[in-house]
Amino acid sequence: MTKDILSISKVEKSYAGKEVLGSISFALEKPEIFGLLGPSGAGKTTLVKIIAGIEEATNGNAAILGTNMPNLQQMKKIGYMAQSDALYSELTAKENIMFFSALYGLKKSEIKRRIQEIIAMVDLEQDMNKKVADFSGGMKRRLSLAIALMHEPKILILDEPTVGIDPVLRRKIWDNFQELKASGTTIIVTTHVMDEAEKCDRLGMIRDGEMIAIGSPDDLKSETQTESIEDAFLYYGGVLHAN
Ligand SMILES: Nc1ncnc2c1ncn2[C@@H]1O[C@H](COP(=O)(O)OP(=O)(O)OP(=O)(O)O)[C@@H](O)[C@H]1O
């Protein structure tokens, strides 16, 4: 039996009896950039937290490489970047990277090998010795991304990674996502941004806790006979109708 990289099977989640995810199922079989697209409150963060093993599904399973989450061993294979940055503001950027890399079990030599490459990718070379307290929102996002990448995870889960990042750097970061995918990393990314959605290999469209459509951006547009991902989303949500 081949093991899917990620298998989501009838995942449901309720908080205090209120359902926020319906019965969600999908699988990622090979490295790809999989986008989760949906309006605020649709359930994207809840779903990625279940995949990352931070939240447990109320019903159903989320399995990584055939092992149900949450599972400590599998969590080491994951890089997770939360929506709000979990950084130590009294430490410098470098100290934050060293701290979190050590938590992931990276040796000093590995940290030394990775750090230059990663900070160049997120364009923070000049800011490594500054305290995070003096960072802008976009700089904190970039540092969080660097930390999620340090242990070379097989699966990278990014919750709105480019919020507050300017378009030039955003493009550079997306180019890096493509390179990571080419080297075998699977990337799951939540976004509201339509031009980012277009860059994903496949998209899962989420609305009110339900997966309303799944497919490549081109397939979703051609299936709905629409010109944009935004219109395709509205079509699947029942707001826009075919001519
Ligand atoms: N810990 C919690 N307790 C109760 N309700 C929660 C909790 N976390 C999320 N919710 C609710 O679940 C629903 C989905 O939230 P979620 O954060 O997953 O949405 P989202 O699609 O990521 O939105 P956004 O794009 O704004 O981040 C919302 O109605 C939210 O209020």
The ligand as a MOL file (V3000), in Angstrom:
LIG
                    3D

  0  0  0     0  0            999 V3000
M  V30 BEGIN CTAB
M  V30 COUNTS 31 33 0 0 0
M  V30 BEGIN ATOM
M  V30 1 N -10.4470 27.8710 19.9410 0
M  V30 2 C -11.6330 28.1770 19.4000 0
M  V30 3 N -12.7580 28.1910 20.1460 0
M  V30 4 C -13.9630 28.4810 19.6130 0
M  V30 5 N -14.1540 28.7970 18.3150 0
M  V30 6 C -13.0780 28.8040 17.5230 0
M  V30 7 C -11.7590 28.4940 18.0080 0
M  V30 8 N -10.8960 28.5730 16.9650 0
M  V30 9 C -11.6200 28.9220 15.8860 0
M  V30 10 N -12.9310 29.0550 16.2100 0
M  V30 11 C -14.0200 29.3990 15.2840 0
M  V30 12 O -13.9420 28.5340 14.1730 0
M  V30 13 C -14.3010 29.1990 12.9750 0
M  V30 14 C -13.1980 29.0260 11.9480 0
M  V30 15 O -12.0510 29.7700 12.3690 0
M  V30 16 P -10.6570 29.6870 11.6200 0
M  V30 17 O -9.6900 30.5080 12.3880 0
M  V30 18 O -10.3170 28.2680 11.3750 0
M  V30 19 O -11.0260 30.3980 10.2340 0
M  V30 20 P -10.0740 30.9430 9.0810 0
M  V30 21 O -10.6800 30.4740 7.7950 0
M  V30 22 O -8.6800 30.5390 9.3420 0
M  V30 23 O -10.2330 32.5210 9.1970 0
M  V30 24 P -9.1260 33.6900 8.9720 0
M  V30 25 O -8.8680 33.7190 7.5020 0
M  V30 26 O -9.8060 34.9100 9.4700 0
M  V30 27 O -7.9370 33.3050 9.7580 0
M  V30 28 C -14.5740 30.6570 13.3490 0
M  V30 29 O -15.9620 30.8130 13.4910 0
M  V30 30 C -13.8750 30.7980 14.6890 0
M  V30 31 O -14.5350 31.7430 15.4920 0
M  V30 END ATOM
M  V30 BEGIN BOND
M  V30 1 1 1 2
M  V30 2 1 2 3
M  V30 3 2 2 7
M  V30 4 2 3 4
M  V30 5 1 4 5
M  V30 6 2 5 6
M  V30 7 1 6 7
M  V30 8 1 6 10
M  V30 9 1 7 8
M  V30 10 2 8 9
M  V30 11 1 9 10
M  V30 12 1 10 11
M  V30 13 1 11 12
M  V30 14 1 11 30
M  V30 15 1 12 13
M  V30 16 1 13 14
M  V30 17 1 13 28
M  V30 18 1 14 15
M  V30 19 1 15 16
M  V30 20 2 16 17
M  V30 21 1 16 18
M  V30 22 1 16 19
M  V30 23 1 19 20
M  V30 24 2 20 21
M  V30 25 1 20 22
M  V30 26 1 20 23
M  V30 27 1 23 24
M  V30 28 2 24 25
M  V30 29 1 24 26
M  V30 30 1 24 27
M  V30 31 1 28 29
M  V30 32 1 28 30
M  V30 33 1 30 31
M  V30 END BOND
M  V30 END CTAB
M  END
